[in-house]
Structures are given as C-alpha cells and as structure tokens.
Amino acid sequence: MQCPKCSHGRHGVRSSNSQLPDQVVRQRVCQACGWMWFTVEAEVNRFAIGWSTASSKPVLREAVTLELGFVPQLPPGRPPRGHITNCYSGNDAPPVVGDN
C-alpha cells in the first residue's frame, strides 16, 4: 500500500482497533510526508482472489466495492471521541448546516 498523498511506499500503523468481531480499523501514517489515513480490513469472497504469477501472492481479481452498512444512532449531544457521526455513501453530499 502506498501513501494516498505522496505515493511513498513506507508507512506505519499508529493504532489498530479489532474490538468488534466483524471489523478491523487501522490508523496509518506515511513515513515520508506524515500524512495520516485510515484503512478497513474486510472479508471478501474467495473467488474474488487470484494469485500473482510474478510473486505467488494473493491479489484481487477485480475491484471490490464497499457499501455503507448500518450505522447506529448516537444519543443527542456531543458523541464520545472516536465515534463516526456523519456517514455518506456514494456521491451523496453532506447536508449544509446554516442559519434558517
């Protein structure tokens, strides 16, 4: 995996959360530019995987599309640190908040 900002090939994992049985989220940081991003580990169908002839390592046969699933509603007020508060799928734009 390369840094999404500078394409550098070396990065480290700052933190990893696998407390829930069906998801693993990792915070990564680029060693070259310091850019921080998150990755999610997901299970894929075994038929979506092929084998590289050059390196004999598993590779995706085609792109995998992740769909936004159920996001629990948090109680009103300030959510606990680290909770996802706004999720948008596809090309949905976030709502604009302004004075009405």
All heavy atoms as an XYZ file, in Angstrom:
768
protein
N       0.850     -1.173      0.000
C       0.000      0.000      0.000
C       0.890      1.229      0.000
O       1.901      1.279      0.687
C      -0.894     -0.014      1.243
C      -1.758      1.201      1.373
S      -2.830      1.167      2.806
C      -4.009     -0.040      2.274
N       0.471      2.232     -0.784
C       1.213      3.476     -0.868
C       0.426      4.597     -0.209
O      -0.797      4.544     -0.113
C       1.487      3.830     -2.319
C       2.412      2.857     -3.001
C       2.645      3.247     -4.449
O       1.805      3.863     -5.083
N       3.801      2.874     -4.961
N       1.145      5.613      0.214
C       0.519      6.794      0.808
C      -0.413      7.436     -0.217
O      -0.007      7.673     -1.356
C       1.591      7.795      1.243
S       0.938      9.395      1.783
N      -1.675      7.731      0.153
C      -2.588      8.348     -0.795
C      -2.210      9.783     -1.160
O      -2.677     10.314     -2.151
C      -3.942      8.317     -0.084
C      -3.702      7.908      1.303
C      -2.302      7.389      1.417
N      -1.336     10.420     -0.386
C      -0.955     11.803     -0.666
C       0.321     11.885     -1.510
O       0.363     12.596     -2.498
C      -0.763     12.576      0.637
C      -0.498     14.044      0.419
C      -0.525     14.826      1.698
C      -0.319     16.301      1.412
N      -0.371     17.088      2.620
N       1.384     11.151     -1.116
C       2.674     11.300     -1.805
C       3.130     10.029     -2.531
O       4.184     10.030     -3.151
C       3.746     11.749     -0.815
S       4.309     10.448      0.315
N       2.380      8.942     -2.408
C       2.675      7.651     -3.063
C       3.927      6.957     -2.529
O       4.442      6.041     -3.150
C       2.789      7.809     -4.583
O       1.585      8.296     -5.104
N       4.425      7.383     -1.380
C       5.578      6.730     -0.762
C       5.153      5.339     -0.293
O       4.023      5.132      0.129
C       6.079      7.567      0.421
C       7.412      7.150      0.931
N       7.573      6.310      2.005
C       8.659      7.458      0.506
C       8.854      6.121      2.227
N       9.542      6.817      1.329
N       6.054      4.389     -0.357
C       5.714      3.009     -0.052
C       5.879      2.585      1.395
O       5.500      1.474      1.754
N       6.429      3.440      2.244
C       6.644      3.041      3.639
C       5.743      3.854      4.560
O       5.705      5.071      4.511
C       8.107      3.215      4.026
C       9.007      2.260      3.243
C      10.441      2.260      3.717
N      10.584      2.093      5.144
C      10.811      0.935      5.767
N      10.871     -0.171      5.073
N      10.973      0.895      7.068
N       5.017      3.113      5.385
C       4.131      3.741      6.363
C       4.050      2.830      7.581
O       4.458      1.673      7.524
C       2.737      3.972      5.780
C       2.055      2.722      5.351
N       2.245      2.166      4.115
C       1.211      1.901      6.008
C       1.545      1.061      4.019
N       0.901      0.876      5.159
N       3.555      3.364      8.657
C       3.405      2.582      9.879
C       1.970      2.636     10.371
O       1.200      3.519     10.008
N       1.616      1.677     11.204
C       0.293      1.639     11.808
C       0.392      2.282     13.184
O       1.122      1.811     14.052
C      -0.233      0.186     11.919
C      -1.550      0.145     12.654
C      -0.359     -0.430     10.546
N      -0.307      3.416     13.365
C      -0.302      4.116     14.657
C      -1.193      3.425     15.662
O      -0.872      3.336     16.838
C      -0.765      5.556     14.485
C       0.339      6.480     14.062
C      -0.148      7.881     14.008
N      -0.081      8.487     15.334
C      -0.441      9.725     15.589
N      -0.929     10.473     14.633
N      -0.338     10.216     16.789
N      -2.364      2.997     15.213
C      -3.274      2.281     16.108
C      -4.142      1.349     15.295
O      -4.343      1.530     14.100
C      -4.129      3.262     16.924
O      -5.013      3.951     16.081
N      -4.641      0.320     15.972
C      -5.482     -0.682     15.340
C      -6.607     -1.031     16.298
O      -6.384     -1.168     17.496
C      -4.642     -1.916     15.018
O      -5.396     -2.859     14.315
N      -7.824     -1.158     15.778
C      -8.967     -1.493     16.615
C      -9.683     -2.694     16.025
O     -10.256     -2.630     14.943
C      -9.930     -0.303     16.704
C     -11.098     -0.581     17.624
O     -11.270     -1.683     18.118
N     -11.908      0.418     17.850
N      -9.643     -3.794     16.741
C     -10.341     -5.008     16.310
C     -11.255     -5.510     17.417
O     -11.444     -6.706     17.583
C      -9.330     -6.081     15.910
O      -8.486     -6.382     17.002
N     -11.838     -4.593     18.183
C     -12.696     -4.979     19.292
C     -14.003     -5.606     18.815
O     -14.545     -6.467     19.487
C     -12.994     -3.782     20.185
C     -11.767     -3.287     20.923
C     -12.056     -2.036     21.738
O     -13.083     -1.412     21.586
N     -11.127     -1.685     22.606
N     -14.520     -5.155     17.671
C     -15.743     -5.753     17.141
C     -15.381     -6.968     16.299
O     -14.375     -6.961     15.587
C     -16.522     -4.723     16.321
C     -17.003     -3.504     17.114
C     -17.683     -2.504     16.198
C     -17.959     -3.937     18.217
N     -16.184     -8.022     16.335
C     -15.810     -9.271     15.680
C     -15.785     -9.210     14.156
O     -15.135    -10.033     13.527
C     -16.871    -10.258     16.158
C     -18.036     -9.424     16.544
C     -17.468     -8.124     17.028
N     -16.453     -8.231     13.544
C     -16.548     -8.228     12.092
C     -15.838     -7.050     11.425
O     -16.075     -6.760     10.263
C     -18.011     -8.253     11.660
C     -18.793     -7.058     12.181
O     -18.285     -6.375     13.090
O     -19.901     -6.815     11.684
N     -14.957     -6.346     12.147
C     -14.255     -5.230     11.522
C     -12.922     -4.951     12.200
O     -12.768     -5.142     13.390
C     -15.110     -3.971     11.518
C     -15.471     -3.481     12.895
C     -16.349     -2.241     12.866
O     -15.881     -1.169     13.200
N     -17.585     -2.396     12.473
N     -11.976     -4.510     11.385
C     -10.678     -4.067     11.871
C     -10.396     -2.729     11.205
O     -10.448     -2.614      9.983
C      -9.555     -5.070     11.534
C      -8.210     -4.541     11.987
C      -9.835     -6.427     12.153
N     -10.135     -1.707     12.006
C      -9.829     -0.367     11.503
C      -8.411     -0.023     11.942
O      -8.050     -0.240     13.093
C     -10.823      0.678     12.061
C     -10.484      2.070     11.560
C     -12.251      0.305     11.696
N      -7.622      0.498     10.994
C      -6.244      0.868     11.305
C      -5.984      2.320     10.943
O      -6.435      2.793      9.902
C      -5.268     -0.033     10.553
C      -5.288     -1.454     11.058
C      -4.169     -2.276     10.441
N      -4.158     -3.585     11.034
C      -4.857     -4.629     10.581
N      -5.618     -4.494      9.525
N      -4.789     -5.797     11.173
N      -5.250      3.012     11.796
C      -4.790      4.368     11.517
C      -3.354      4.244     11.044
O      -2.503      3.687     11.738
C      -4.872      5.218     12.778
C      -4.426      6.637     12.585
C      -4.451      7.417     13.882
O      -4.251      6.853     14.951
N      -4.685      8.711     13.789
N      -3.069      4.762      9.852
C      -1.739      4.646      9.269
C      -1.123      6.032      9.098
O      -1.831      7.014      8.948
C      -1.810      3.944      7.913
C      -2.359      2.533      8.019
C      -2.473      1.870      6.659
N      -3.069      0.568      6.760
C      -2.401     -0.562      6.962
N      -1.088     -0.525      7.062
N      -3.024     -1.712      7.062
N       0.217      6.095      9.113
C       0.915      7.368      8.906
C       2.109      7.117      7.977
O       2.846      6.147      8.124
C       1.352      8.014     10.245
C       2.348      7.152     10.990
C       1.889      9.397     10.038
N       2.251      7.998      6.976
C       3.336      7.896      5.998
C       4.650      8.308      6.651
O       4.716      9.335      7.332
C       3.028      8.793      4.800
S       4.337      8.816      3.549
N       5.694      7.543      6.420
C       6.993      7.868      6.992
C       7.693      8.994      6.243
O       8.616      9.604      6.766
C       7.878      6.618      7.027
C       7.372      5.582      7.995
C       8.248      4.344      8.044
O       9.240      4.230      7.335
N       7.873      3.401      8.895
N       7.235      9.300      5.020
C       7.875     10.360      4.244
C       7.244     11.727      4.497
O       7.931     12.694      4.787
C       7.806     10.030      2.749
N       5.906     11.810      4.380
C       5.263     13.133      4.468
C       4.430     13.324      5.738
O       3.971     14.425      6.008
C       4.367     13.367      3.244
S       2.871     12.362      3.177
N       4.226     12.267      6.517
C       3.463     12.376      7.755
C       1.955     12.346      7.587
O       1.216     12.515      8.546
N       1.458     12.126      6.353
C       0.013     12.057      6.101
C      -0.592     10.901      6.888
O      -0.028      9.823      6.963
C      -0.237     11.874      4.607
C      -1.677     11.877      4.231
C      -2.428     10.788      3.912
C      -2.537     13.001      4.115
N      -3.700     11.180      3.606
C      -3.802     12.533      3.730
C      -2.363     14.368      4.310
C      -4.882     13.371      3.520
C      -3.439     15.194      4.109
C      -4.680     14.713      3.720
N      -1.748     11.139      7.495
C      -2.424     10.115      8.283
C      -3.724      9.742      7.592
O      -4.448     10.610      7.118
C      -2.703     10.666      9.680
C      -3.168      9.651     10.672
S      -4.939      9.581     10.938
C      -5.426     11.256     11.140
N      -4.006      8.435      7.480
C      -5.250      7.958      6.885
C      -5.677      6.676      7.584
O      -4.947      6.109      8.377
C      -5.113      7.777      5.376
C      -4.320      6.590      4.904
C      -4.809      5.388      4.476
C      -2.902      6.482      4.774
N      -3.789      4.554      4.101
C      -2.614      5.206      4.273
C      -1.847      7.350      5.047
C      -1.314      4.768      4.035
C      -0.547      6.906      4.819
C      -0.288      5.636      4.309
N      -6.904      6.254      7.300
C      -7.464      5.054      7.914
C      -7.727      3.997      6.857
O      -8.073      4.310      5.721
C      -8.788      5.377      8.625
C      -8.605      6.249      9.826
C      -8.646      7.623      9.718
C      -8.373      5.686     11.075
C      -8.475      8.437     10.820
C      -8.193      6.490     12.181
C      -8.238      7.861     12.056
N      -7.557      2.736      7.244
C      -7.916      1.618      6.386
C      -8.849      0.697      7.160
O      -8.846      0.675      8.393
C      -6.681      0.819      5.918
O      -5.982      0.310      7.055
C      -5.759      1.680      5.073
N      -9.641     -0.056      6.412
C     -10.571     -1.010      6.995
C     -10.285     -2.366      6.388
O     -10.144     -2.499      5.169
C     -12.035     -0.603      6.693
C     -13.001     -1.631      7.245
C     -12.329      0.771      7.257
N     -10.189     -3.378      7.203
C      -9.997     -4.740      6.726
C     -11.366     -5.363      6.532
O     -12.225     -5.278      7.410
C      -9.203     -5.533      7.763
C      -8.852     -6.926      7.322
C      -7.963     -7.614      8.342
O      -7.035     -6.984      8.859
O      -8.225     -8.794      8.634
N     -11.592     -5.961      5.373
C     -12.898     -6.534      5.072
C     -12.749     -7.938      4.507
O     -11.793     -8.232      3.782
C     -13.630     -5.660      4.063
N     -13.700     -8.787      4.815
C     -13.728    -10.139      4.269
C     -14.256    -10.085      2.843
O     -15.203     -9.364      2.548
C     -14.633    -11.028      5.108
C     -14.688    -12.454      4.621
C     -15.581    -13.336      5.469
O     -16.014    -12.889      6.536
O     -15.843    -14.465      5.037
N     -13.606    -10.803      1.924
C     -14.075    -10.879      0.540
C     -14.279    -12.342      0.179
O     -13.665    -13.241      0.763
C     -13.089    -10.225     -0.455
C     -12.972     -8.738     -0.215
C     -11.727    -10.883     -0.397
N     -15.134    -12.569     -0.796
C     -15.394    -13.916     -1.287
C     -14.108    -14.518     -1.836
O     -13.341    -13.835     -2.517
C     -16.467    -13.837     -2.377
C     -16.921    -15.203     -2.825
O     -16.109    -16.054     -3.167
N     -18.215    -15.391     -2.836
N     -13.845    -15.767     -1.565
C     -12.592    -16.391     -2.002
C     -12.439    -16.426     -3.510
O     -11.338    -16.475     -4.034
C     -12.441    -17.790     -1.413
C     -13.443    -18.768     -1.935
C     -13.315    -20.097     -1.245
N     -13.425    -21.138     -2.261
C     -13.033    -22.370     -2.093
N     -12.503    -22.742     -0.951
N     -13.169    -23.244     -3.047
N     -13.559    -16.335     -4.242
C     -13.482    -16.338     -5.696
C     -13.060    -14.978     -6.254
O     -12.793    -14.861     -7.444
C     -14.826    -16.780     -6.287
C     -15.186    -18.172     -5.863
C     -16.228    -18.386     -4.997
C     -14.456    -19.266     -6.313
C     -16.555    -19.667     -4.589
C     -14.768    -20.556     -5.913
C     -15.820    -20.765     -5.048
N     -12.988    -13.957     -5.399
C     -12.520    -12.634     -5.815
C     -10.997    -12.548     -5.782
O     -10.420    -11.565     -6.209
C     -13.115    -11.557     -4.915
N     -10.340    -13.586     -5.288
C      -8.886    -13.589     -5.124
C      -8.225    -14.468     -6.180
O      -8.677    -15.565     -6.468
C      -8.497    -14.097     -3.713
C      -9.167    -13.265     -2.631
C      -6.991    -14.136     -3.531
C      -8.773    -11.809     -2.627
N      -7.150    -13.956     -6.754
C      -6.332    -14.717     -7.686
C      -4.905    -14.758     -7.161
O      -4.613    -14.257     -6.068
N      -4.004    -15.347     -7.927
C      -2.610    -15.451     -7.497
C      -1.715    -14.795     -8.527
O      -1.817    -15.040     -9.710
C      -2.220    -16.914     -7.283
C      -2.961    -17.487     -6.125
C      -4.152    -18.132     -6.155
C      -2.595    -17.395     -4.760
N      -4.554    -18.466     -4.885
C      -3.614    -18.029     -3.999
C      -1.518    -16.835     -4.087
C      -3.573    -18.116     -2.622
C      -1.471    -16.944     -2.705
C      -2.485    -17.573     -1.986
N      -0.826    -13.933     -8.054
C       0.120    -13.247     -8.923
C       1.144    -14.245     -9.444
O       1.719    -15.007     -8.673
C       0.826    -12.145     -8.137
O       1.938    -11.668     -8.844
N       1.356    -14.229    -10.750
C       2.361    -15.133    -11.317
C       3.773    -14.649    -11.009
O       4.702    -15.441    -10.913
C       2.185    -15.265    -12.841
O       2.229    -13.960    -13.420
C       0.867    -15.936    -13.180
N       3.939    -13.333    -10.823
C       5.269    -12.778    -10.561
C       5.739    -13.058     -9.139
O       6.899    -13.370     -8.911
C       5.264    -11.271    -10.825
N       4.821    -12.956     -8.163
C       5.257    -13.068     -6.773
C       4.602    -14.217     -6.012
O       4.930    -14.442     -4.853
C       4.958    -11.760     -6.027
O       3.560    -11.531     -6.008
N       3.682    -14.924     -6.641
C       2.946    -16.016     -5.984
C       2.237    -15.554     -4.713
O       2.186    -16.265     -3.723
C       3.876    -17.191     -5.668
O       4.406    -17.724     -6.850
N       1.707    -14.321     -4.751
C       0.967    -13.770     -3.622
C      -0.472    -13.537     -4.044
O      -0.759    -13.315     -5.222
C       1.591    -12.463     -3.147
C       2.962    -12.657     -2.539
C       3.490    -11.361     -1.990
C       4.859    -11.594     -1.343
N       5.359    -10.375     -0.731
N      -1.398    -13.550     -3.075
C      -2.802    -13.324     -3.426
C      -3.044    -11.878     -3.860
O      -2.452    -10.949     -3.313
C      -3.558    -13.635     -2.136
C      -2.558    -13.515     -1.048
C      -1.227    -13.825     -1.643
N      -3.900    -11.696     -4.883
C      -4.286    -10.378     -5.392
C      -5.783    -10.392     -5.689
O      -6.375    -11.449     -5.909
C      -3.505    -10.004     -6.675
C      -2.033     -9.834     -6.387
C      -3.719    -11.029     -7.761
N      -6.392     -9.220     -5.698
C      -7.794     -9.116     -6.084
C      -7.918     -9.292     -7.590
O      -7.158     -8.709     -8.353
C      -8.375     -7.756     -5.693
C      -8.659     -7.544     -4.213
C      -9.054     -6.092     -3.969
C      -9.758     -8.472     -3.738
N      -8.887    -10.094     -8.027
C      -9.128    -10.271     -9.461
C      -9.778     -9.037    -10.070
O      -9.571     -8.734    -11.231
C     -10.032    -11.475     -9.700
C      -9.395    -12.789     -9.380
C     -10.401    -13.905     -9.606
N      -9.920    -15.142     -9.052
C      -9.622    -16.216     -9.762
N      -9.770    -16.188    -11.067
N      -9.193    -17.296     -9.183
N     -10.610     -8.363     -9.289
C     -11.275     -7.141     -9.749
C     -11.526     -6.255     -8.545
O     -11.412     -6.698     -7.403
C     -12.581     -7.467    -10.459
C     -13.569     -8.228     -9.613
C     -14.805     -8.641    -10.410
O     -14.642     -9.211    -11.486
O     -15.910     -8.381     -9.915
N     -11.872     -5.007     -8.805
C     -12.100     -4.052     -7.723
C     -13.267     -4.504     -6.840
O     -14.232     -5.069     -7.315
C     -12.393     -2.678     -8.292
N     -13.133     -4.264     -5.545
C     -14.170     -4.600     -4.581
C     -14.838     -3.302     -4.153
O     -14.162     -2.325     -3.834
C     -13.570     -5.324     -3.354
C     -14.617     -5.551     -2.292
C     -12.941     -6.632     -3.782
N     -16.170     -3.284     -4.156
C     -16.927     -2.104     -3.744
C     -17.483     -2.336     -2.353
O     -18.137     -3.351     -2.102
C     -18.087     -1.835     -4.719
O     -17.554     -1.659     -6.022
C     -18.860     -0.596     -4.304
N     -17.186     -1.417     -1.452
C     -17.725     -1.496     -0.101
C     -18.996     -0.674     -0.038
O     -19.058      0.430     -0.575
C     -16.713     -0.969      0.914
C     -15.386     -1.704      0.978
C     -14.470     -1.022      1.984
C     -15.599     -3.149      1.363
N     -20.012     -1.209      0.615
C     -21.262     -0.486      0.775
C     -21.419     -0.090      2.228
O     -21.057     -0.846      3.130
C     -22.436     -1.362      0.350
C     -22.429     -1.681     -1.134
C     -23.607     -2.537     -1.539
O     -24.534     -2.699     -0.723
O     -23.584     -3.037     -2.667
N     -21.963      1.088      2.442
C     -22.197      1.567      3.785
C     -23.295      0.739      4.418
O     -24.369      0.590      3.867
C     -22.598      3.045      3.757
C     -22.841      3.708      5.096
C     -21.562      3.702      5.918
C     -23.304      5.127      4.895
N     -23.023      0.172      5.571
C     -24.000     -0.640      6.271
C     -24.679      0.147      7.365
O     -24.705      1.377      7.365
N     -25.189     -0.544      8.309
C     -25.903      0.063      9.420
C     -24.951      0.882     10.282
O     -23.893      0.404     10.667
C     -26.557     -1.022     10.268
C     -27.176     -0.500     11.526
C     -28.366      0.202     11.490
C     -26.563     -0.689     12.746
C     -28.932      0.695     12.645
C     -27.120     -0.201     13.909
C     -28.316      0.485     13.860
N     -25.315      2.113     10.566
C     -24.558      2.962     11.471
C     -25.478      3.284     12.637
O     -26.522      3.898     12.456
C     -24.095      4.269     10.788
C     -23.373      5.159     11.777
C     -23.208      3.951      9.601
N     -25.125      2.837     13.850
C     -26.018      3.074     14.989
C     -26.183      4.556     15.281
O     -25.255      5.336     15.099
C     -25.332      2.347     16.146
C     -23.911      2.225     15.740
C     -23.889      2.184     14.238
N     -27.380      4.935     15.724
C     -27.643      6.311     16.104
C     -27.058      6.564     17.484
O     -27.254      5.778     18.401
C     -29.149      6.571     16.123
C     -29.784      6.475     14.753
C     -29.288      7.567     13.827
O     -29.165      8.714     14.236
N     -28.986      7.208     12.594
N     -26.345      7.652     17.618
C     -25.755      8.017     18.898
C     -26.726      8.917     19.652
O     -27.542      9.611     19.049
C     -24.429      8.737     18.686
C     -23.352      7.902     18.004
C     -22.151      8.768     17.687
C     -22.951      6.730     18.851
N     -26.647      8.931     20.972
C     -27.539      9.806     21.734
C     -27.265     11.271     21.410
O     -26.172     11.622     20.977
C     -27.197      9.485     23.189
C     -25.873      8.830     23.153
C     -25.734      8.187     21.806
N     -28.280     12.147     21.599
C     -28.075     13.564     21.314
C     -26.953     14.151     22.169
O     -26.634     13.650     23.234
C     -29.410     14.212     21.675
C     -30.352     13.123     22.008
C     -29.601     11.850     22.096
N     -26.392     15.221     21.683
C     -25.276     15.837     22.394
C     -23.965     15.480     21.736
O     -23.909     14.913     20.657
N     -22.907     15.803     22.404
C     -21.572     15.524     21.858
C     -21.282     14.033     21.957
O     -21.305     13.461     23.038
C     -20.539     16.333     22.625
C     -19.179     16.263     22.006
C     -18.198     17.150     22.780
N     -16.944     17.161     22.088
C     -16.516     18.187     21.375
N     -17.240     19.265     21.281
N     -15.363     18.132     20.764
N     -20.979     13.380     20.805
C     -20.687     11.942     20.842
C     -19.328     11.668     21.472
O     -18.468     12.545     21.499
C     -20.685     11.550     19.366
C     -20.366     12.799     18.639
C     -20.918     13.931     19.469
N     -19.142     10.456     21.991
C     -17.839     10.101     22.556
C     -16.751     10.213     21.490
O     -17.003     10.034     20.309
C     -18.016      8.651     23.002
C     -19.479      8.428     23.049
C     -20.103      9.385     22.091
N     -15.542     10.508     21.918
C     -14.412     10.635     20.999
C     -14.217      9.336     20.226
O     -14.269      8.259     20.788
C     -13.150     10.970     21.785
C     -11.972     11.208     20.895
C     -10.776     11.609     21.699
N      -9.634     11.685     20.808
C      -8.408     11.857     21.213
N      -8.156     11.981     22.485
N      -7.424     11.914     20.351
N     -13.996      9.471     18.938
C     -13.722      8.307     18.110
C     -14.950      7.731     17.435
O     -14.837      6.836     16.622
N     -16.147      8.231     17.727
C     -17.347      7.719     17.085
C     -17.560      8.404     15.743
O     -17.278      9.583     15.582
C     -18.582      7.946     17.963
C     -18.762      6.885     18.986
N     -17.897      6.720     20.033
C     -19.703      5.928     19.112
C     -18.301      5.714     20.776
N     -19.398      5.223     20.234
N     -18.084      7.671     14.793
C     -18.422      8.229     13.497
C     -19.773      8.919     13.638
O     -20.748      8.317     14.053
C     -18.493      7.128     12.427
C     -17.131      6.469     12.271
C     -19.000      7.690     11.110
C     -17.130      5.270     11.371
N     -19.829     10.189     13.275
C     -21.086     10.917     13.433
C     -21.788     11.176     12.115
O     -22.992     11.254     12.068
C     -20.859     12.263     14.142
O     -19.897     12.999     13.396
C     -20.362     12.047     15.553
N     -21.068     11.303     11.029
C     -21.693     11.567      9.728
C     -21.108     10.619      8.692
O     -19.926     10.668      8.416
C     -21.436     13.008      9.282
C     -22.091     14.006     10.194
O     -23.263     13.861     10.506
N     -21.339     14.993     10.638
N     -21.949      9.777      8.112
C     -21.507      8.854      7.078
C     -22.350      9.090      5.835
O     -23.565      9.171      5.917
C     -21.662      7.405      7.515
S     -20.558      6.960      8.839
N     -21.695      9.188      4.699
C     -22.393      9.392      3.446
C     -21.878      8.356      2.467
O     -20.693      8.093      2.403
C     -22.152     10.805      2.912
C     -22.503     11.845      3.930
C     -21.512     12.426      4.708
C     -23.817     12.182      4.178
C     -21.832     13.339      5.684
C     -24.139     13.106      5.141
C     -23.143     13.684      5.902
O     -23.465     14.589      6.865
N     -22.781      7.757      1.708
C     -22.368      6.725      0.766
C     -22.394      7.268     -0.655
O     -23.112      8.208     -0.964
C     -23.290      5.512      0.872
O     -24.605      5.886      0.533
N     -21.611      6.666     -1.501
C     -21.595      7.036     -2.907
C     -21.219      8.485     -3.102
O     -20.272      8.987     -2.521
N     -21.994      9.183     -3.930
C     -21.712     10.581     -4.226
C     -22.601     11.528     -3.443
O     -22.774     12.680     -3.817
C     -21.876     10.842     -5.728
C     -20.818     10.117     -6.524
O     -19.691      9.992     -6.062
N     -21.166      9.625     -7.679
N     -23.221     11.037     -2.368
C     -24.071     11.883     -1.563
C     -23.250     12.995     -0.938
O     -22.199     12.759     -0.371
C     -24.734     11.092     -0.421
C     -25.694     10.048     -0.940
O     -26.096     10.156     -2.114
O     -26.018      9.131     -0.183
N     -23.729     14.204     -1.046
C     -23.053     15.327     -0.428
C     -23.558     15.495      0.993
O     -24.729     15.250      1.274
C     -23.317     16.602     -1.225
N     -22.690     15.893      1.917
C     -23.157     16.123      3.282
C     -24.109     17.303      3.316
O     -24.012     18.213      2.496
C     -21.872     16.420      4.060
C     -20.890     16.826      3.031
C     -21.278     16.158      1.754
N     -25.081     17.279      4.232
C     -26.023     18.393      4.310
C     -25.306     19.678      4.720
O     -24.332     19.644      5.456
C     -27.013     17.948      5.382
C     -26.293     16.922      6.176
C     -25.322     16.272      5.245
N     -25.778     20.798      4.207
C     -25.213     22.096      4.549
C     -25.941     22.622      5.776
O     -27.161     22.670      5.811
C     -25.358     23.089      3.387
C     -24.848     24.458      3.774
C     -24.642     22.561      2.164
N     -25.184     22.986      6.791
C     -25.754     23.493      8.030
C     -25.613     25.013      8.006
O     -24.540     25.543      7.789
C     -25.048     22.910      9.260
C     -25.618     23.495     10.533
C     -25.137     21.395      9.245
N     -26.712     25.708      8.220
C     -26.663     27.157      8.204
C     -27.795     27.738      9.026
O     -28.613     27.011      9.580
N     -27.823     29.044      9.094
C     -28.899     29.718      9.841
C     -30.163     29.683      9.001
O     -30.158     30.061      7.845
C     -28.512     31.161     10.136
C     -27.309     31.234     11.064
O     -27.144     30.309     11.889
O     -26.560     32.206     10.969
N     -31.255     29.234      9.595
C     -32.534     29.196      8.890
C     -33.422     30.311      9.355
O     -33.502     30.742     10.387
C     -33.242     27.864      9.115
C     -32.491     26.748      8.415
O     -31.643     26.999      7.571
N     -32.827     25.535      8.765
